Amino acid sequence: MSRKKTYIDSGVLISAFCGIQSVSIRANRILNDENREFASSRFVQLADVMSKNPFYIPYPLESP
């Protein structure tokens, strides 16, 4: 069976680790799907995104 090619951007990575619970769960399902082959831009590097993003909050956001 061929694997589904999936482009991952920084939004998916941030959502998986710092998003509201429902979004985080969905993003993690995508990232943990063994039937996917991931592609990304060389400009997407989580360490840079987290350290340079002025809106980054270092704890999970919960919905009100």
C-alpha positions as CSV (number, residue, x, y, z in Angstrom):
1,M,0.0,0.0,0.0
2,S,1.4,3.4,-0.8
3,R,1.6,6.0,1.9
4,K,-0.3,9.3,1.8
5,K,2.1,12.2,1.2
6,T,1.5,14.9,3.7
7,Y,3.0,18.4,3.9
8,I,3.7,19.5,7.5
9,D,4.1,23.2,8.3
10,S,5.0,24.9,11.5
11,G,1.4,25.4,12.4
12,V,0.8,21.6,12.6
13,L,3.9,21.2,14.8
14,I,3.0,24.0,17.1
15,S,-0.6,22.8,17.4
16,A,0.5,19.3,18.2
17,F,2.5,20.5,21.2
18,C,1.0,23.7,22.3
19,G,-2.5,23.9,20.8
20,I,-5.9,23.6,22.5
21,Q,-6.7,20.0,23.4
22,S,-9.0,19.1,20.5
23,V,-6.6,20.6,17.9
24,S,-3.6,19.0,19.6
25,I,-5.2,15.6,19.5
26,R,-6.0,15.9,15.8
27,A,-2.5,17.2,14.9
28,N,-0.9,14.3,16.9
29,R,-3.1,11.8,15.1
30,I,-1.8,13.1,11.8
31,L,1.8,13.0,13.0
32,N,1.5,9.5,14.4
33,D,-0.2,8.0,11.3
34,E,2.0,5.2,10.0
35,N,0.3,5.4,6.6
36,R,1.7,8.9,5.9
37,E,4.9,10.0,4.4
38,F,5.8,13.6,5.5
39,A,7.2,16.4,3.5
40,S,8.3,19.8,4.8
41,S,10.1,22.9,3.7
42,R,13.7,23.3,4.7
43,F,12.6,26.5,6.4
44,V,10.4,24.7,8.9
45,Q,12.5,24.0,12.0
46,L,10.7,23.7,15.3
47,A,13.5,25.1,17.4
48,D,13.6,28.3,15.3
49,V,9.8,28.6,15.2
50,M,9.5,28.3,19.0
51,S,12.4,30.6,19.9
52,K,11.5,33.4,17.4
53,N,7.7,33.4,17.4
54,P,6.6,36.4,19.5
55,F,3.2,34.8,20.1
56,Y,4.6,31.5,21.5
57,I,3.3,30.6,24.9
58,P,5.3,27.8,26.6
59,Y,2.3,26.0,28.0
60,P,-0.8,24.3,26.4
61,L,-3.7,26.6,25.8
62,E,-7.1,25.4,26.9
63,S,-10.4,26.4,25.5
64,P,-12.5,28.6,27.8
